[in-house]
């Protein structure tokens, strides 16, 4: 089977949303990936275009993602790239999703403390925040839009 596997390095743009589904736990979050290049004229690094991906995690990866990630943290995501085109209200929409196989903190930006998840560990408690709108939506849902934030912490530390 041919699949497009990608490894994306960026930052968590929205708080992960965790759900218990009939098929098992599921989590999703938006990831911002900004290209950087050396500007010879200014003699400095400059930000290029930012791409946003919706990252989907399932089963134990979903539980661990929801318990470990917060907005602004640097992450590395490996998974299957899915580009979808849809027509909503007469307009064509294109979205890029990553069905994650692995997610981790980017240790080039800080430290992280690994903890093995116990078998008795429960799902993370729901947050008080309202769920954000998503450009990419699960089957049967119609909620366009997204929440974007790129304010990274000095160092990402997991406890």
C-alpha positions, 0 to 999 in steps of 0.5 A: 500500500502506498502512503505518503509518510512525513515528519513535520517539525513545528509548534502546537497551535491549538490545545489538543482536543480529546474524545472517547469514541466507539473505536477508542480514544482520539485526539487532534490538534493543529500544528504550525510549521514555519519555514526559516531561511537565511536572508543574506541582505539582512544578514539574519534568519527570517521566517517564511511561510507557515503551514498548518496541519491538523494532527490526528492521534488514536488509541494510547497515542491520543491519551498521551498526546492530550496529557502531554502537549500544550499550545506553543510547545515544539513538537515533531510529528511522524505520520501519514499525510492526507490532503483533502479537498472539499466544497463547502457553501460553494467554496473549495477548501483544501486541508492537510492532515497528518494521521500520527504514528509518533509525536514527541517534543523537539528537544532542540528547544528544551527538555522533557521528562518521559513517563511510561503510561500505566495501564490503569491511567485514565483519560485526561480530564476535559478542559474548561475551554470551549472546543475550537472550530477546525478547518479539517473536520471529522466525517459528518461535521461542518465546522470551518475555521481554526484557532492559531497561536504561536507563542512558544515557552522558553523551555518545554518541560513535561512532568 
